[in-house]
Amino acid sequence: MSTSETLARLEATIAERRDADPSSSYVAKLHARGIGKIAQKLGEEATETVIAALTEDDKALVGEAADLIFHLMVLLGTRNVPFASVLAELDRREGVSGIAEKASRPRS
């Protein structure tokens, strides 16, 4: 199974469960608590991924990375941003120096 198929299935499952009963679906429970809680959870998962990278074995890092991607996809889904948009942005950046890409961004 390809990476894109896995991510497409996950995105579809998240969309399907978003409006389910929060007592039976973790995605629905997160969605019911709002974007702030989802963003907070994503931050927690990012921190746990960093900790696993620095102090734990590869298995722990893989598990935390999966949690991080899952919660990112929940957040994107809440904002109705398709994961394909993220992939398209990565494609756009391919072959461009990270330093040059960052310098090309508008300053805020």
N, CA, C and O atoms as CSV, one atom per row, in Angstrom:
chain,resi,resn,atom,element,x,y,z
A,1,MET,N,N,0.842,-1.183,0.000
A,1,MET,CA,C,0.000,0.000,0.000
A,1,MET,C,C,0.887,1.245,0.000
A,1,MET,O,O,1.880,1.308,0.725
A,2,SER,N,N,0.527,2.217,-0.804
A,2,SER,CA,C,1.354,3.421,-0.908
A,2,SER,C,C,1.045,4.399,0.223
A,2,SER,O,O,-0.009,4.343,0.857
A,3,THR,N,N,1.996,5.288,0.450
A,3,THR,CA,C,1.834,6.315,1.474
A,3,THR,C,C,0.614,7.164,1.179
A,3,THR,O,O,-0.162,7.479,2.081
A,4,SER,N,N,0.441,7.538,-0.092
A,4,SER,CA,C,-0.698,8.401,-0.430
A,4,SER,C,C,-2.020,7.687,-0.204
A,4,SER,O,O,-3.002,8.319,0.187
A,5,GLU,N,N,-2.065,6.378,-0.443
A,5,GLU,CA,C,-3.300,5.619,-0.180
A,5,GLU,C,C,-3.599,5.582,1.322
A,5,GLU,O,O,-4.748,5.739,1.736
A,6,THR,N,N,-2.580,5.379,2.115
A,6,THR,CA,C,-2.750,5.345,3.567
A,6,THR,C,C,-3.281,6.684,4.067
A,6,THR,O,O,-4.224,6.728,4.857
A,7,LEU,N,N,-2.672,7.774,3.603
A,7,LEU,CA,C,-3.102,9.103,4.036
A,7,LEU,C,C,-4.503,9.432,3.530
A,7,LEU,O,O,-5.281,10.061,4.247
A,8,ALA,N,N,-4.834,9.020,2.320
A,8,ALA,CA,C,-6.180,9.266,1.780
A,8,ALA,C,C,-7.227,8.506,2.591
A,8,ALA,O,O,-8.297,9.039,2.884
A,9,ARG,N,N,-6.917,7.256,2.954
A,9,ARG,CA,C,-7.853,6.484,3.783
A,9,ARG,C,C,-8.023,7.118,5.150
A,9,ARG,O,O,-9.139,7.205,5.663
A,10,LEU,N,N,-6.921,7.561,5.742
A,10,LEU,CA,C,-6.991,8.205,7.051
A,10,LEU,C,C,-7.813,9.486,6.961
A,10,LEU,O,O,-8.664,9.734,7.815
A,11,GLU,N,N,-7.574,10.291,5.952
A,11,GLU,CA,C,-8.329,11.529,5.780
A,11,GLU,C,C,-9.825,11.249,5.637
A,11,GLU,O,O,-10.647,11.958,6.218
A,12,ALA,N,N,-10.182,10.223,4.867
A,12,ALA,CA,C,-11.597,9.857,4.687
A,12,ALA,C,C,-12.208,9.363,5.995
A,12,ALA,O,O,-13.351,9.695,6.308
A,13,THR,N,N,-11.464,8.581,6.753
A,13,THR,CA,C,-11.959,8.076,8.037
A,13,THR,C,C,-12.183,9.225,9.010
A,13,THR,O,O,-13.196,9.256,9.710
A,14,ILE,N,N,-11.253,10.165,9.060
A,14,ILE,CA,C,-11.401,11.326,9.940
A,14,ILE,C,C,-12.639,12.126,9.552
A,14,ILE,O,O,-13.414,12.519,10.424
A,15,ALA,N,N,-12.836,12.371,8.265
A,15,ALA,CA,C,-14.006,13.123,7.798
A,15,ALA,C,C,-15.305,12.396,8.148
A,15,ALA,O,O,-16.293,13.017,8.540
A,16,GLU,N,N,-15.286,11.090,8.002
A,16,GLU,CA,C,-16.469,10.273,8.294
A,16,GLU,C,C,-16.825,10.300,9.777
A,16,GLU,O,O,-18.004,10.288,10.132
A,17,ARG,N,N,-15.837,10.335,10.624
A,17,ARG,CA,C,-16.071,10.252,12.069
A,17,ARG,C,C,-16.246,11.608,12.740
A,17,ARG,O,O,-16.648,11.676,13.902
A,18,ARG,N,N,-15.953,12.668,12.036
A,18,ARG,CA,C,-15.993,14.010,12.638
A,18,ARG,C,C,-17.349,14.328,13.261
A,18,ARG,O,O,-17.413,14.935,14.330
A,19,ASP,N,N,-18.427,13.927,12.604
A,19,ASP,CA,C,-19.771,14.244,13.097
A,19,ASP,C,C,-20.453,13.073,13.791
A,19,ASP,O,O,-21.668,13.081,13.986
A,20,ALA,N,N,-19.673,12.075,14.159
A,20,ALA,CA,C,-20.226,10.921,14.880
A,20,ALA,C,C,-20.516,11.305,16.329
A,20,ALA,O,O,-20.294,12.445,16.739
A,21,ASP,N,N,-21.003,10.358,17.080
A,21,ASP,CA,C,-21.264,10.554,18.502
A,21,ASP,C,C,-19.925,10.651,19.241
A,21,ASP,O,O,-19.118,9.724,19.179
A,22,PRO,N,N,-19.684,11.765,19.939
A,22,PRO,CA,C,-18.404,11.916,20.652
A,22,PRO,C,C,-18.130,10.831,21.695
A,22,PRO,O,O,-16.980,10.621,22.080
A,23,SER,N,N,-19.161,10.153,22.147
A,23,SER,CA,C,-18.928,9.085,23.121
A,23,SER,C,C,-18.411,7.812,22.456
A,23,SER,O,O,-17.949,6.899,23.139
A,24,SER,N,N,-18.487,7.749,21.116
A,24,SER,CA,C,-18.038,6.549,20.424
A,24,SER,C,C,-16.887,6.816,19.456
A,24,SER,O,O,-16.369,5.881,18.845
A,25,SER,N,N,-16.480,8.078,19.307
A,25,SER,CA,C,-15.431,8.404,18.352
A,25,SER,C,C,-14.489,9.460,18.924
A,25,SER,O,O,-14.917,10.539,19.332
A,26,TYR,N,N,-13.207,9.130,18.947
A,26,TYR,CA,C,-12.200,10.077,19.418
A,26,TYR,C,C,-12.157,11.314,18.521
A,26,TYR,O,O,-12.019,12.433,19.015
A,27,VAL,N,N,-12.273,11.120,17.217
A,27,VAL,CA,C,-12.272,12.259,16.284
A,27,VAL,C,C,-13.454,13.172,16.587
A,27,VAL,O,O,-13.292,14.390,16.661
A,28,ALA,N,N,-14.632,12.601,16.761
A,28,ALA,CA,C,-15.818,13.401,17.067
A,28,ALA,C,C,-15.662,14.118,18.403
A,28,ALA,O,O,-16.081,15.267,18.549
A,29,LYS,N,N,-15.067,13.447,19.366
A,29,LYS,CA,C,-14.838,14.067,20.678
A,29,LYS,C,C,-13.914,15.277,20.543
A,29,LYS,O,O,-14.194,16.336,21.105
A,30,LEU,N,N,-12.831,15.126,19.812
A,30,LEU,CA,C,-11.934,16.260,19.575
A,30,LEU,C,C,-12.665,17.379,18.845
A,30,LEU,O,O,-12.582,18.543,19.236
A,31,HIS,N,N,-13.373,17.026,17.797
A,31,HIS,CA,C,-14.085,18.021,16.982
A,31,HIS,C,C,-15.105,18.791,17.832
A,31,HIS,O,O,-15.260,20.003,17.683
A,32,ALA,N,N,-15.787,18.081,18.711
A,32,ALA,CA,C,-16.793,18.722,19.568
A,32,ALA,C,C,-16.149,19.722,20.539
A,32,ALA,O,O,-16.795,20.681,20.960
A,33,ARG,N,N,-14.901,19.500,20.884
A,33,ARG,CA,C,-14.211,20.385,21.826
A,33,ARG,C,C,-13.635,21.622,21.144
A,33,ARG,O,O,-13.222,22.570,21.812
A,34,GLY,N,N,-13.608,21.609,19.808
A,34,GLY,CA,C,-13.217,22.801,19.070
A,34,GLY,C,C,-11.774,22.818,18.605
A,34,GLY,O,O,-10.941,22.017,19.027
A,35,ILE,N,N,-11.516,23.764,17.719
A,35,ILE,CA,C,-10.208,23.852,17.081
A,35,ILE,C,C,-9.093,24.156,18.080
A,35,ILE,O,O,-7.962,23.708,17.897
A,36,GLY,N,N,-9.400,24.910,19.127
A,36,GLY,CA,C,-8.381,25.201,20.139
A,36,GLY,C,C,-7.864,23.940,20.801
A,36,GLY,O,O,-6.657,23.786,20.988
A,37,LYS,N,N,-8.762,23.039,21.155
A,37,LYS,CA,C,-8.366,21.776,21.789
A,37,LYS,C,C,-7.600,20.906,20.808
A,37,LYS,O,O,-6.625,20.251,21.177
A,38,ILE,N,N,-8.046,20.901,19.552
A,38,ILE,CA,C,-7.347,20.105,18.542
A,38,ILE,C,C,-5.926,20.638,18.353
A,38,ILE,O,O,-4.975,19.860,18.277
A,39,ALA,N,N,-5.783,21.946,18.278
A,39,ALA,CA,C,-4.456,22.557,18.127
A,39,ALA,C,C,-3.587,22.253,19.343
A,39,ALA,O,O,-2.399,21.965,19.201
A,40,GLN,N,N,-4.168,22.314,20.525
A,40,GLN,CA,C,-3.432,21.993,21.749
A,40,GLN,C,C,-2.949,20.548,21.706
A,40,GLN,O,O,-1.801,20.262,22.046
A,41,LYS,N,N,-3.818,19.646,21.293
A,41,LYS,CA,C,-3.454,18.230,21.218
A,41,LYS,C,C,-2.336,18.022,20.208
A,41,LYS,O,O,-1.426,17.229,20.449
A,42,LEU,N,N,-2.389,18.726,19.077
A,42,LEU,CA,C,-1.318,18.633,18.088
A,42,LEU,C,C,0.008,19.085,18.696
A,42,LEU,O,O,1.042,18.453,18.479
A,43,GLY,N,N,-0.023,20.167,19.447
A,43,GLY,CA,C,1.190,20.645,20.119
A,43,GLY,C,C,1.731,19.631,21.107
A,43,GLY,O,O,2.942,19.426,21.188
A,44,GLU,N,N,0.842,18.994,21.861
A,44,GLU,CA,C,1.264,17.961,22.806
A,44,GLU,C,C,1.939,16.807,22.078
A,44,GLU,O,O,2.972,16.297,22.513
A,45,GLU,N,N,1.334,16.404,20.959
A,45,GLU,CA,C,1.898,15.295,20.191
A,45,GLU,C,C,3.245,15.671,19.583
A,45,GLU,O,O,4.138,14.830,19.484
A,46,ALA,N,N,3.396,16.931,19.177
A,46,ALA,CA,C,4.680,17.389,18.638
A,46,ALA,C,C,5.756,17.310,19.719
A,46,ALA,O,O,6.878,16.874,19.463
A,47,THR,N,N,5.403,17.733,20.918
A,47,THR,CA,C,6.352,17.673,22.036
A,47,THR,C,C,6.722,16.228,22.348
A,47,THR,O,O,7.893,15.918,22.571
A,48,GLU,N,N,5.734,15.349,22.365
A,48,GLU,CA,C,6.001,13.936,22.639
A,48,GLU,C,C,6.878,13.320,21.552
A,48,GLU,O,O,7.693,12.442,21.835
A,49,THR,N,N,6.716,13.772,20.319
A,49,THR,CA,C,7.553,13.277,19.224
A,49,THR,C,C,9.004,13.717,19.424
A,49,THR,O,O,9.932,12.933,19.227
A,50,VAL,N,N,9.187,14.960,19.813
A,50,VAL,CA,C,10.542,15.465,20.072
A,50,VAL,C,C,11.186,14.682,21.212
A,50,VAL,O,O,12.344,14.276,21.117
A,51,ILE,N,N,10.442,14.474,22.274
A,51,ILE,CA,C,10.980,13.731,23.425
A,51,ILE,C,C,11.363,12.313,23.006
A,51,ILE,O,O,12.422,11.811,23.383
A,52,ALA,N,N,10.492,11.671,22.222
A,52,ALA,CA,C,10.804,10.310,21.759
A,52,ALA,C,C,12.055,10.299,20.895
A,52,ALA,O,O,12.869,9.380,20.987
A,53,ALA,N,N,12.210,11.319,20.056
A,53,ALA,CA,C,13.394,11.385,19.192
A,53,ALA,C,C,14.667,11.521,20.010
A,53,ALA,O,O,15.712,10.990,19.634
A,54,LEU,N,N,14.584,12.227,21.121
A,54,LEU,CA,C,15.775,12.488,21.928
A,54,LEU,C,C,16.071,11.432,22.981
A,54,LEU,O,O,17.225,11.244,23.365
A,55,THR,N,N,15.027,10.736,23.456
A,55,THR,CA,C,15.251,9.879,24.621
A,55,THR,C,C,14.748,8.444,24.493
A,55,THR,O,O,15.006,7.622,25.372
A,56,GLU,N,N,14.042,8.135,23.425
A,56,GLU,CA,C,13.435,6.805,23.339
A,56,GLU,C,C,13.923,6.058,22.108
A,56,GLU,O,O,14.712,6.581,21.323
A,57,ASP,N,N,13.443,4.822,21.947
A,57,ASP,CA,C,13.857,4.013,20.811
A,57,ASP,C,C,13.040,4.335,19.559
A,57,ASP,O,O,12.099,5.128,19.603
A,58,ASP,N,N,13.414,3.711,18.451
A,58,ASP,CA,C,12.754,3.983,17.175
A,58,ASP,C,C,11.266,3.632,17.202
A,58,ASP,O,O,10.454,4.327,16.591
A,59,LYS,N,N,10.910,2.569,17.902
A,59,LYS,CA,C,9.506,2.168,17.978
A,59,LYS,C,C,8.665,3.274,18.632
A,59,LYS,O,O,7.575,3.591,18.157
A,60,ALA,N,N,9.165,3.844,19.697
A,60,ALA,CA,C,8.450,4.935,20.374
A,60,ALA,C,C,8.346,6.153,19.467
A,60,ALA,O,O,7.303,6.803,19.409
A,61,LEU,N,N,9.423,6.459,18.765
A,61,LEU,CA,C,9.413,7.593,17.842
A,61,LEU,C,C,8.392,7.379,16.730
A,61,LEU,O,O,7.658,8.303,16.380
A,62,VAL,N,N,8.338,6.187,16.180
A,62,VAL,CA,C,7.364,5.882,15.126
A,62,VAL,C,C,5.938,6.061,15.654
A,62,VAL,O,O,5.095,6.639,14.968
A,63,GLY,N,N,5.665,5.575,16.851
A,63,GLY,CA,C,4.335,5.721,17.438
A,63,GLY,C,C,3.953,7.174,17.645
A,63,GLY,O,O,2.829,7.579,17.349
A,64,GLU,N,N,4.887,7.953,18.153
A,64,GLU,CA,C,4.605,9.380,18.376
A,64,GLU,C,C,4.457,10.125,17.055
A,64,GLU,O,O,3.620,11.021,16.941
A,65,ALA,N,N,5.254,9.766,16.062
A,65,ALA,CA,C,5.133,10.404,14.746
A,65,ALA,C,C,3.767,10.094,14.125
A,65,ALA,O,O,3.164,10.958,13.489
A,66,ALA,N,N,3.286,8.872,14.308
A,66,ALA,CA,C,1.955,8.514,13.807
A,66,ALA,C,C,0.881,9.339,14.509
A,66,ALA,O,O,-0.048,9.827,13.865
A,67,ASP,N,N,1.003,9.496,15.817
A,67,ASP,CA,C,0.050,10.324,16.563
A,67,ASP,C,C,0.081,11.767,16.067
A,67,ASP,O,O,-0.962,12.406,15.926
A,68,LEU,N,N,1.281,12.272,15.804
A,68,LEU,CA,C,1.433,13.648,15.331
A,68,LEU,C,C,0.756,13.840,13.971
A,68,LEU,O,O,0.023,14.809,13.771
A,69,ILE,N,N,0.996,12.932,13.053
A,69,ILE,CA,C,0.374,13.040,11.727
A,69,ILE,C,C,-1.135,12.924,11.836
A,69,ILE,O,O,-1.866,13.675,11.190
A,70,PHE,N,N,-1.607,11.988,12.647
A,70,PHE,CA,C,-3.052,11.829,12.845
A,70,PHE,C,C,-3.681,13.130,13.334
A,70,PHE,O,O,-4.677,13.588,12.775
A,71,HIS,N,N,-3.106,13.721,14.365
A,71,HIS,CA,C,-3.693,14.939,14.926
A,71,HIS,C,C,-3.567,16.124,13.969
A,71,HIS,O,O,-4.439,16.992,13.951
A,72,LEU,N,N,-2.499,16.172,13.177
A,72,LEU,CA,C,-2.392,17.189,12.138
A,72,LEU,C,C,-3.520,17.040,11.128
A,72,LEU,O,O,-4.109,18.031,10.695
A,73,MET,N,N,-3.817,15.807,10.757
A,73,MET,CA,C,-4.887,15.581,9.786
A,73,MET,C,C,-6.262,15.913,10.380
A,73,MET,O,O,-7.146,16.376,9.659
A,74,VAL,N,N,-6.451,15.685,11.667
A,74,VAL,CA,C,-7.697,16.092,12.315
A,74,VAL,C,C,-7.824,17.617,12.261
A,74,VAL,O,O,-8.890,18.143,11.944
A,75,LEU,N,N,-6.737,18.318,12.569
A,75,LEU,CA,C,-6.754,19.781,12.527
A,75,LEU,C,C,-7.034,20.294,11.114
A,75,LEU,O,O,-7.865,21.184,10.931
A,76,LEU,N,N,-6.352,19.743,10.126
A,76,LEU,CA,C,-6.588,20.159,8.741
A,76,LEU,C,C,-8.039,19.910,8.342
A,76,LEU,O,O,-8.666,20.750,7.696
A,77,GLY,N,N,-8.564,18.760,8.728
A,77,GLY,CA,C,-9.947,18.429,8.403
A,77,GLY,C,C,-10.935,19.393,9.040
A,77,GLY,O,O,-11.940,19.755,8.428
A,78,THR,N,N,-10.650,19.805,10.261
A,78,THR,CA,C,-11.512,20.763,10.948
A,78,THR,C,C,-11.556,22.090,10.200
A,78,THR,O,O,-12.586,22.763,10.175
A,79,ARG,N,N,-10.439,22.461,9.595
A,79,ARG,CA,C,-10.358,23.702,8.811
A,79,ARG,C,C,-10.746,23.482,7.345
A,79,ARG,O,O,-10.672,24.410,6.539
A,80,ASN,N,N,-11.159,22.258,6.997
A,80,ASN,CA,C,-11.508,21.901,5.619
A,80,ASN,C,C,-10.356,22.128,4.650
A,80,ASN,O,O,-10.559,22.531,3.505
A,81,VAL,N,N,-9.150,21.864,5.123
A,81,VAL,CA,C,-7.958,21.950,4.284
A,81,VAL,C,C,-7.587,20.518,3.893
A,81,VAL,O,O,-7.190,19.728,4.751
A,82,PRO,N,N,-7.710,20.180,2.622
A,82,PRO,CA,C,-7.366,18.815,2.217
A,82,PRO,C,C,-5.872,18.549,2.359
A,82,PRO,O,O,-5.049,19.433,2.122
A,83,PHE,N,N,-5.534,17.335,2.743
A,83,PHE,CA,C,-4.131,16.969,2.876
A,83,PHE,C,C,-3.419,17.111,1.537
A,83,PHE,O,O,-2.213,17.351,1.492
A,84,ALA,N,N,-4.163,16.963,0.452
A,84,ALA,CA,C,-3.580,17.151,-0.885
A,84,ALA,C,C,-2.992,18.552,-1.042
A,84,ALA,O,O,-2.033,18.739,-1.791
A,85,SER,N,N,-3.550,19.522,-0.351
A,85,SER,CA,C,-2.994,20.882,-0.407
A,85,SER,C,C,-1.616,20.932,0.246
A,85,SER,O,O,-0.726,21.637,-0.229
A,86,VAL,N,N,-1.443,20.194,1.323
A,86,VAL,CA,C,-0.143,20.123,1.989
A,86,VAL,C,C,0.857,19.420,1.067
A,86,VAL,O,O,1.997,19.861,0.923
A,87,LEU,N,N,0.417,18.329,0.449
A,87,LEU,CA,C,1.303,17.610,-0.467
A,87,LEU,C,C,1.671,18.479,-1.664
A,87,LEU,O,O,2.812,18.453,-2.125
A,88,ALA,N,N,0.703,19.254,-2.173
A,88,ALA,CA,C,0.990,20.151,-3.296
A,88,ALA,C,C,2.011,21.210,-2.907
A,88,ALA,O,O,2.867,21.577,-3.712
A,89,GLU,N,N,1.925,21.699,-1.683
A,89,GLU,CA,C,2.902,22.682,-1.214
A,89,GLU,C,C,4.289,22.052,-1.109
A,89,GLU,O,O,5.286,22.685,-1.456
A,90,LEU,N,N,4.356,20.823,-0.638
A,90,LEU,CA,C,5.642,20.126,-0.596
A,90,LEU,C,C,6.196,19.921,-2.002
A,90,LEU,O,O,7.392,20.093,-2.235
A,91,ASP,N,N,5.324,19.554,-2.935
A,91,ASP,CA,C,5.748,19.407,-4.328
A,91,ASP,C,C,6.286,20.725,-4.873
A,91,ASP,O,O,7.299,20.747,-5.572
A,92,ARG,N,N,5.603,21.823,-4.549
A,92,ARG,CA,C,6.026,23.144,-5.024
A,92,ARG,C,C,7.418,23.478,-4.507
A,92,ARG,O,O,8.217,24.095,-5.213
A,93,ARG,N,N,7.705,23.073,-3.286
A,93,ARG,CA,C,8.986,23.395,-2.661
A,93,ARG,C,C,10.117,22.470,-3.095
A,93,ARG,O,O,11.286,22.771,-2.857
A,94,GLU,N,N,9.786,21.359,-3.722
A,94,GLU,CA,C,10.808,20.384,-4.091
A,94,GLU,C,C,11.866,21.022,-4.987
A,94,GLU,O,O,11.549,21.722,-5.949
A,95,GLY,N,N,13.112,20.770,-4.655
A,95,GLY,CA,C,14.203,21.289,-5.453
A,95,GLY,C,C,14.585,22.723,-5.129
A,95,GLY,O,O,15.493,23.284,-5.742
A,96,VAL,N,N,13.891,23.314,-4.161
A,96,VAL,CA,C,14.191,24.688,-3.750
A,96,VAL,C,C,14.906,24.621,-2.410
A,96,VAL,O,O,14.463,23.917,-1.503
A,97,SER,N,N,15.987,25.334,-2.284
A,97,SER,CA,C,16.702,25.382,-1.019
A,97,SER,C,C,15.749,25.847,0.079
A,97,SER,O,O,14.953,26.763,-0.128
A,98,GLY,N,N,15.835,25.218,1.236
A,98,GLY,CA,C,15.011,25.635,2.367
A,98,GLY,C,C,15.275,27.072,2.754
A,98,GLY,O,O,14.358,27.793,3.151
A,99,ILE,N,N,16.508,27.488,2.642
A,99,ILE,CA,C,16.855,28.880,2.964
A,99,ILE,C,C,16.217,29.825,1.953
A,99,ILE,O,O,15.668,30.860,2.329
A,100,ALA,N,N,16.288,29.470,0.673
A,100,ALA,CA,C,15.691,30.318,-0.371
A,100,ALA,C,C,14.166,30.332,-0.256
A,100,ALA,O,O,13.536,31.375,-0.428
A,101,GLU,N,N,13.577,29.172,0.035
A,101,GLU,CA,C,12.113,29.103,0.160
A,101,GLU,C,C,11.638,29.978,1.306
A,101,GLU,O,O,10.671,30.725,1.154
A,102,LYS,N,N,12.297,29.898,2.437
A,102,LYS,CA,C,11.905,30.692,3.597
A,102,LYS,C,C,12.078,32.181,3.309
A,102,LYS,O,O,11.240,32.983,3.721
A,103,ALA,N,N,13.145,32.566,2.612
A,103,ALA,CA,C,13.393,33.965,2.287
A,103,ALA,C,C,12.344,34.513,1.331
A,103,ALA,O,O,12.110,35.721,1.298
A,104,SER,N,N,11.702,33.629,0.544
A,104,SER,CA,C,10.703,34.082,-0.423
A,104,SER,C,C,9.329,34.339,0.202
A,104,SER,O,O,8.457,34.925,-0.439
A,105,ARG,N,N,9.137,33.911,1.430
A,105,ARG,CA,C,7.837,34.096,2.107
A,105,ARG,C,C,7.643,35.544,2.479
A,105,ARG,O,O,8.588,36.228,2.869
A,106,PRO,N,N,6.384,36.024,2.354
A,106,PRO,CA,C,6.119,37.400,2.787
A,106,PRO,C,C,6.366,37.545,4.287
A,106,PRO,O,O,6.044,36.653,5.073
A,107,ARG,N,N,6.927,38.653,4.659
A,107,ARG,CA,C,7.162,38.900,6.086
A,107,ARG,C,C,5.898,39.419,6.716
A,107,ARG,O,O,5.168,40.219,6.130
A,108,SER,N,N,5.647,38.943,7.941
A,108,SER,CA,C,4.436,39.394,8.642
A,108,SER,C,C,4.765,40.282,9.798
A,108,SER,O,O,3.863,40.748,10.494
